[in-house]
Amino acid sequence: MLPHLPEGFTAVVAGANGGIGSAILQSLLSSPQTGHVIAVSRFPLVFEHPKLDSITADITTTTGRQALCERVNGRPVHLLFNAIGLLHDASHSIQPEKRLEQLDEVSFAQVMYINAAIPALLLAALKPSLQGKHATIIASLSARVGSITDNGYGGWYSYRASKAAHNMLLRTAAIELKRLINSRLFSASIPALRTLLSQSLFKPVSLPKSYLAQSSWRNS
Ligand SMILES: NC(=O)c1ccc[n+]([C@@H]2O[C@H](COP(=O)([O-])OP(=O)(O)OC[C@H]3O[C@@H](n4cnc5c(N)ncnc54)[C@H](OP(=O)(O)O)[C@@H]3O)[C@@H](O)[C@H]2O)c1
């Protein structure tokens, strides 16, 4: 499944209740190569599995990240998969903007915080368990619309900007961690897939098998 990682590897999945996060979690649990998965989400997962250690915590808070670190308890983490992201949130009146007049400072700050700051803060919190001699893969989901050169349509100011910032933060972390970690760090830019985040907003596409490899960068 993941040839860079050892048999029985330990994974942490953040955003494990989301559309993509839950699919990654299921895939990891069904692989014989996976030893143990620590899955973190704000709401409890509705299933159990012998390899699954689920934790209900909001890692967008310092307390939540501390709770995750306590659960990891200093053990080596071989795979960190971050599937947290925010495009719209009706309960906080957050919608992707179509025009400049729709920019709202509170919504903008929240989208930047969830999509850009949190992946970096998560990396910082788990750094002690990621560094060392063991092989590590760090993956964090970006979005194709975060590409400046690919921006042919405009709109979605906050989301686009937050994913561009995400990419810069992950790239910068990759440079720092390369010296400390036997790592491969991916910022995966993906097109639309049908999940709660994307439904009714745009048309999902089928991913060619080679797409992720072509549209991601890695530090080794
Ligand atoms: N679906 C697509 O078409 C698409 C395209 C390009 C990029 N992406 C990116 O892929 C990632 C996953 O997207 P998805 O489609 O799986 O979306 P999703 O089903 O809406 O899941 C989003 C995840 O983000 C977490 N989250 C959202 N707002 C949060 C908040 N305020 N505080 C804490 N956690 C929050 C949720 O955590 P809980 O598990 O705790 O609920 C959830 O797991 C995102 O980064 C998204 O930008 C998706």
The ligand as a Gaussian input file, in Angstrom:
#p B3LYP/6-31G(d) Opt

LIG

0 1
 N      -14.289000      17.429000      -1.800000
 C      -13.644000      18.113000      -2.748000
 O      -14.112000      18.238000      -3.881000
 C      -12.295000      18.743000      -2.442000
 C      -11.592000      19.331000      -3.502000
 C      -10.350000      19.913000      -3.242000
 C       -9.833000      19.900000      -1.956000
 N      -10.553000      19.336000      -0.952000
 C       -9.988000      19.380000       0.411000
 O      -10.001000      18.093000       0.980000
 C      -10.156000      18.206000       2.399000
 C      -11.311000      17.315000       2.860000
 O      -12.497000      17.749000       2.233000
 P      -13.856000      16.888000       2.231000
 O      -14.388000      16.987000       0.869000
 O      -13.629000      15.566000       2.860000
 O      -14.761000      17.820000       3.156000
 P      -15.787000      17.466000       4.341000
 O      -16.479000      16.205000       4.071000
 O      -16.580000      18.710000       4.534000
 O      -14.803000      17.278000       5.586000
 C      -14.141000      18.391000       6.114000
 C      -13.385000      18.002000       7.373000
 O      -12.849000      19.208000       7.922000
 C      -13.148000      19.289000       9.284000
 N      -13.603000      20.646000       9.613000
 C      -14.312000      21.484000       8.830000
 N      -14.539000      22.630000       9.478000
 C      -13.968000      22.514000      10.676000
 C      -13.879000      23.367000      11.797000
 N      -14.444000      24.585000      11.824000
 N      -13.224000      22.944000      12.879000
 C      -12.659000      21.716000      12.876000
 N      -12.723000      20.848000      11.853000
 C      -13.364000      21.253000      10.765000
 C      -14.242000      18.274000       9.577000
 O      -13.799000      17.662000      10.749000
 P      -14.613000      16.591000      11.647000
 O      -14.179000      15.244000      11.126000
 O      -14.129000      16.847000      13.005000
 O      -16.064000      16.898000      11.428000
 C      -14.250000      17.339000       8.397000
 O      -13.613000      16.148000       8.714000
 C      -10.363000      19.705000       2.695000
 O       -9.142000      20.282000       3.051000
 C      -10.803000      20.258000       1.347000
 O      -10.474000      21.629000       1.218000
 C      -11.782000      18.748000      -1.159000

